[in-house]
Amino acid sequence: MDVTPADLVLRPLGAFYGFAGLVALRAAVMGGFIDRALAALSMKRTPRAERIRQIWLTAAPVGIGAGGFALIMLWDWAVVLFIVNALAQAVYLVIVAPRYLDPEDPPDAKGRRSTWNAFLLYLVATAGVIWAGHAGTLRPFEALHPALLAIAIFCFVFGYGMVLRQLVDRPGGGNAIDGGMAPEPVPARLILTPSWGGTGLIDAETGLPWETWEQRAYLPEDLTARLLGWIDLFQSRADAHDPRRAALLDPAAQAGIDAAGAALLPAVRAALPDTAISFEPAALPVPPARDLDGGVMLVPALYDWPLRSLAPADEALPPDRIGISWQLTLDLNAWSEEYDRAEIEDLPPWTPARLAAYHRDAGLLADRLRREFAATGRPDLRVEISDPLAALQ
């Protein structure tokens, strides 16, 4: 088979955008999970601008990837896909982002420049694809090679499908994005109790919060808001540095928390008549997790938890589930989020001074973990800092 200019230029260009779209989609999906997890931990609703931007970052790579795979096949619909993608990017960058998103969620200047550079490069590629279509290099669907068509479709559906499937497979994933999934059944027994990172209602069987997005299928919106207001009241009076997450800064504040919770109880029971609901006005102490395989390791990793259990288990550990203070949980997640932002947005760059500060922060967090483990009867747990930190240098 003779090698044509299309094989040397157009197919590699299509492969580039097919792969680039997949990488961007994975980053968007995983970034969305981390953003929602951090929002849940901080008890703050994700801003509207950030939600809209997340939808765009998830949808745009699919179109770019589809155009790339169409170009790999030299299908004439690649022209349409590239033009539509270019127009969508132009509308986003020129109208949607600056008018409706940036005022609420300002972008980093360097990151926006990188986005513009990628868009301009895509315009050049689009011009090349239009020229190829005009020159007759691209083919109608019925003229495509059957084997190449089958391989391209399989790779696109498998690669992009595996990433998008995570939106459904992750617990709460579908609900967190658009509420389109069928709601989970109401737990058989619930506990009305305040807590750090909670929602006011805890599943008595699992000890985990009954998430707000699950509550919305069964509770009136105003009742959900009142529950979150009660949580805000507790958190404003509680000690964020208590490893058991139950102590108050002033014990006298418990009376006000009790009264606010008691006022909620009849409304919750009326909304969930078939569910057994008990009331614990004082926060339930968080049990210290002991099944940590000898200790934990601080690991900066893209879109993952900042802690892992030690080998051989080597499992990711959500900081809020291992029995440490809420403040330390937030600080660990912030440390991990700094790595996420720098690696994805490349902002700011990892200068030697910043790398040294990041190492220093890891050491301080490790010391705090050791102190809290000791304070909760786990002095034997080791705390290590992973070697992958060296990869940042």
Secondary structure, 3 states (H helix, E strand, C coil): CCCCHHHHHHHHHHHHHHHHHHHHHHHHHHHHHHHHHHHHHHCCCCCHHHHHHHHHHHHHHHHHHHHHHHHHCCECHHHHHHHHHHHHHHHHHHHHHHHHHCCCCCCCHHHHHHHHHHHHHHHHHHHHHHHHHHCCCCECHHHCCHHHHHHHHHHHHHHHHHHHHHHHHCCCHHHHHCCCCCCCCCCCEEEECCCCCCCCEEECCCCCECCHHHHCCCCCHHHHHHHHHHHHHHHHHECCCCCCCCCECCHHHHHHHHHHHHHHHHHHHHHCCCCEEEECCCCCCCCCCCCCCCEEEECCCCCCCCEEECCCCCCEECHHHCCCCHHHHHHHHHHHHHHHHHHHHCCCCCCHHHHHHHHHHHHHHHHHHHHHHHHCCCCCCEEEECHHHHHHC
